[in-house]
Amino acid sequence: MRGHTGTINSVAFDYQGKFIVSTSSDMTLKLWELTTFTCLKTFNGHEHTVSDAKFTPTGDFIISASRDKTIRIWEVSTGYCKKTLNGHDDWVRILLLNDDGNYIASGSND
């Protein structure tokens, strides 16, 4: 699977095992279909390295973390960023979602 122009920082499966999201230092996330290994969408909007991403349990959204100090919530069907969360003072490196996807925990260099 080729498509990113920078280092791959993380990959995550959706809950049904049909898709993977990858994050990169090229400031993008990519959505991959697993039976054909094709890139379905590229998510643009972060202003620095994207370090982590997770699917919500429903598969409707992807949550991403970035060195631009933000967490973004992306709608899978449209590829649009629905919300940007601010609050960290440094690189957001990792994300966790609780089992029902209602809460996000994030880890940062701050």
Phi and psi in degrees as GROMACS dihedral restraints (atoms count N, CA, C in turn):
[ dihedral_restraints ]
;  ai    aj    ak    al  type     phi  dphi    fc
    3     4     5     6     1  -117.5    20    10
    4     5     6     7     1   147.1    20    10
    6     7     8     9     1   171.6    20    10
    7     8     9    10     1   -39.5    20    10
    9    10    11    12     1   -73.4    20    10
   10    11    12    13     1   149.8    20    10
   12    13    14    15     1  -105.5    20    10
   13    14    15    16     1     2.9    20    10
   15    16    17    18     1  -133.8    20    10
   16    17    18    19     1  -176.1    20    10
   18    19    20    21     1   -60.5    20    10
   19    20    21    22     1   137.6    20    10
   21    22    23    24     1   -82.3    20    10
   22    23    24    25     1   127.4    20    10
   24    25    26    27     1  -102.7    20    10
   25    26    27    28     1   -30.0    20    10
   27    28    29    30     1  -160.7    20    10
   28    29    30    31     1   159.1    20    10
   30    31    32    33     1  -138.4    20    10
   31    32    33    34     1   150.0    20    10
   33    34    35    36     1  -146.9    20    10
   34    35    36    37     1   139.4    20    10
   36    37    38    39     1   -83.3    20    10
   37    38    39    40     1   149.9    20    10
   39    40    41    42     1   -75.9    20    10
   40    41    42    43     1   169.7    20    10
   42    43    44    45     1   -71.1    20    10
   43    44    45    46     1   -18.6    20    10
   45    46    47    48     1   -94.8    20    10
   46    47    48    49     1    -8.0    20    10
   48    49    50    51     1    75.2    20    10
   49    50    51    52     1    24.4    20    10
   51    52    53    54     1  -100.4    20    10
   52    53    54    55     1   -23.8    20    10
   54    55    56    57     1  -133.6    20    10
   55    56    57    58     1   158.9    20    10
   57    58    59    60     1  -128.2    20    10
   58    59    60    61     1   143.7    20    10
   60    61    62    63     1  -111.0    20    10
   61    62    63    64     1   136.8    20    10
   63    64    65    66     1  -120.2    20    10
   64    65    66    67     1   149.0    20    10
   66    67    68    69     1  -121.2    20    10
   67    68    69    70     1   154.5    20    10
   69    70    71    72     1  -149.2    20    10
   70    71    72    73     1   162.0    20    10
   72    73    74    75     1   -74.5    20    10
   73    74    75    76     1    -3.6    20    10
   75    76    77    78     1   -80.7    20    10
   76    77    78    79     1     8.4    20    10
   78    79    80    81     1    74.5    20    10
   79    80    81    82     1    19.8    20    10
   81    82    83    84     1  -127.1    20    10
   82    83    84    85     1   164.0    20    10
   84    85    86    87     1  -116.1    20    10
   85    86    87    88     1   149.5    20    10
   87    88    89    90     1  -130.2    20    10
   88    89    90    91     1   139.7    20    10
   90    91    92    93     1  -101.6    20    10
   91    92    93    94     1   124.2    20    10
   93    94    95    96     1  -116.7    20    10
   94    95    96    97     1   139.1    20    10
   96    97    98    99     1   -92.8    20    10
   97    98    99   100     1   133.1    20    10
   99   100   101   102     1   -83.8    20    10
  100   101   102   103     1   -19.2    20    10
  102   103   104   105     1   -82.5    20    10
  103   104   105   106     1   -31.9    20    10
  105   106   107   108     1  -110.0    20    10
  106   107   108   109     1    -8.1    20    10
  108   109   110   111     1    58.5    20    10
  109   110   111   112     1    36.8    20    10
  111   112   113   114     1  -104.2    20    10
  112   113   114   115     1   150.4    20    10
  114   115   116   117     1   -82.7    20    10
  115   116   117   118     1   120.5    20    10
  117   118   119   120     1   -89.6    20    10
  118   119   120   121     1   -33.8    20    10
  120   121   122   123     1  -153.3    20    10
  121   122   123   124     1   149.8    20    10
  123   124   125   126     1  -118.0    20    10
  124   125   126   127     1   129.8    20    10
  126   127   128   129     1  -102.0    20    10
  127   128   129   130     1   116.9    20    10
  129   130   131   132     1  -111.8    20    10
  130   131   132   133     1   144.2    20    10
  132   133   134   135     1   157.1    20    10
  133   134   135   136     1   -29.4    20    10
  135   136   137   138     1   -67.9    20    10
  136   137   138   139     1   150.1    20    10
  138   139   140   141     1  -102.8    20    10
  139   140   141   142     1     6.2    20    10
  141   142   143   144     1  -158.1    20    10
  142   143   144   145     1  -173.4    20    10
  144   145   146   147     1   -47.5    20    10
  145   146   147   148     1   134.4    20    10
  147   148   149   150     1   -96.5    20    10
  148   149   150   151     1   118.9    20    10
  150   151   152   153     1   -97.6    20    10
  151   152   153   154     1   -26.6    20    10
  153   154   155   156     1  -157.0    20    10
  154   155   156   157     1   156.8    20    10
  156   157   158   159     1  -155.6    20    10
  157   158   159   160     1   149.7    20    10
  159   160   161   162     1  -140.3    20    10
  160   161   162   163     1   145.1    20    10
  162   163   164   165     1   -81.3    20    10
  163   164   165   166     1   147.0    20    10
  165   166   167   168     1   -74.9    20    10
  166   167   168   169     1   158.5    20    10
  168   169   170   171     1   -56.3    20    10
  169   170   171   172     1   -32.2    20    10
  171   172   173   174     1   -76.2    20    10
  172   173   174   175     1   -19.2    20    10
  174   175   176   177     1    82.1    20    10
  175   176   177   178     1     2.6    20    10
  177   178   179   180     1   -78.1    20    10
  178   179   180   181     1   -23.7    20    10
  180   181   182   183     1  -135.0    20    10
  181   182   183   184     1   154.3    20    10
  183   184   185   186     1  -121.6    20    10
  184   185   186   187     1   134.4    20    10
  186   187   188   189     1  -105.1    20    10
  187   188   189   190     1   133.8    20    10
  189   190   191   192     1  -128.9    20    10
  190   191   192   193     1   153.5    20    10
  192   193   194   195     1  -122.2    20    10
  193   194   195   196     1   146.2    20    10
  195   196   197   198     1  -144.5    20    10
  196   197   198   199     1   160.4    20    10
  198   199   200   201     1   -68.9    20    10
  199   200   201   202     1   -12.0    20    10
  201   202   203   204     1   -77.9    20    10
  202   203   204   205     1     8.3    20    10
  204   205   206   207     1    75.7    20    10
  205   206   207   208     1    15.6    20    10
  207   208   209   210     1  -118.7    20    10
  208   209   210   211     1   161.9    20    10
  210   211   212   213     1  -118.6    20    10
  211   212   213   214     1   133.0    20    10
  213   214   215   216     1  -121.3    20    10
  214   215   216   217     1   147.0    20    10
  216   217   218   219     1  -113.2    20    10
  217   218   219   220     1   117.6    20    10
  219   220   221   222     1  -108.9    20    10
  220   221   222   223     1   137.0    20    10
  222   223   224   225     1   -84.8    20    10
  223   224   225   226     1   120.6    20    10
  225   226   227   228     1   -63.2    20    10
  226   227   228   229     1   -43.6    20    10
  228   229   230   231     1   -63.3    20    10
  229   230   231   232     1   -34.6    20    10
  231   232   233   234     1  -105.7    20    10
  232   233   234   235     1   -23.7    20    10
  234   235   236   237     1    82.7    20    10
  235   236   237   238     1     4.6    20    10
  237   238   239   240     1   -87.0    20    10
  238   239   240   241     1   146.1    20    10
  240   241   242   243     1   -78.5    20    10
  241   242   243   244     1   117.0    20    10
  243   244   245   246     1   -87.9    20    10
  244   245   246   247     1   -25.4    20    10
  246   247   248   249     1  -159.8    20    10
  247   248   249   250     1   143.0    20    10
  249   250   251   252     1  -116.8    20    10
  250   251   252   253     1   125.8    20    10
  252   253   254   255     1  -103.4    20    10
  253   254   255   256     1   127.4    20    10
  255   256   257   258     1  -113.3    20    10
  256   257   258   259     1   161.3    20    10
  258   259   260   261     1   153.1    20    10
  259   260   261   262     1   -27.3    20    10
  261   262   263   264     1   -81.5    20    10
  262   263   264   265     1   150.5    20    10
  264   265   266   267     1  -100.4    20    10
  265   266   267   268     1     1.7    20    10
  267   268   269   270     1  -153.4    20    10
  268   269   270   271     1  -175.3    20    10
  270   271   272   273     1   -51.1    20    10
  271   272   273   274     1   123.4    20    10
  273   274   275   276     1   -88.6    20    10
  274   275   276   277     1   117.2    20    10
  276   277   278   279     1  -102.3    20    10
  277   278   279   280     1   -30.2    20    10
  279   280   281   282     1  -146.7    20    10
  280   281   282   283     1   150.9    20    10
  282   283   284   285     1  -129.6    20    10
  283   284   285   286     1   149.7    20    10
  285   286   287   288     1  -137.6    20    10
  286   287   288   289     1   142.9    20    10
  288   289   290   291     1  -116.0    20    10
  289   290   291   292     1   145.1    20    10
  291   292   293   294     1   -72.9    20    10
  292   293   294   295     1   172.4    20    10
  294   295   296   297     1   -57.8    20    10
  295   296   297   298     1   -34.1    20    10
  297   298   299   300     1   -95.9    20    10
  298   299   300   301     1    -0.1    20    10
  300   301   302   303     1    78.4    20    10
  301   302   303   304     1    11.6    20    10
  303   304   305   306     1   -83.2    20    10
  304   305   306   307     1   -17.7    20    10
  306   307   308   309     1  -130.1    20    10
  307   308   309   310     1   142.6    20    10
  309   310   311   312     1  -117.6    20    10
  310   311   312   313     1   131.9    20    10
  312   313   314   315     1  -111.0    20    10
  313   314   315   316     1   140.7    20    10
  315   316   317   318     1  -133.0    20    10
  316   317   318   319     1   148.6    20    10
  318   319   320   321     1  -118.7    20    10
  319   320   321   322     1   137.8    20    10
  321   322   323   324     1  -137.9    20    10
  322   323   324   325     1   164.5    20    10
  324   325   326   327     1   -69.7    20    10
  325   326   327   328     1   -11.7    20    10
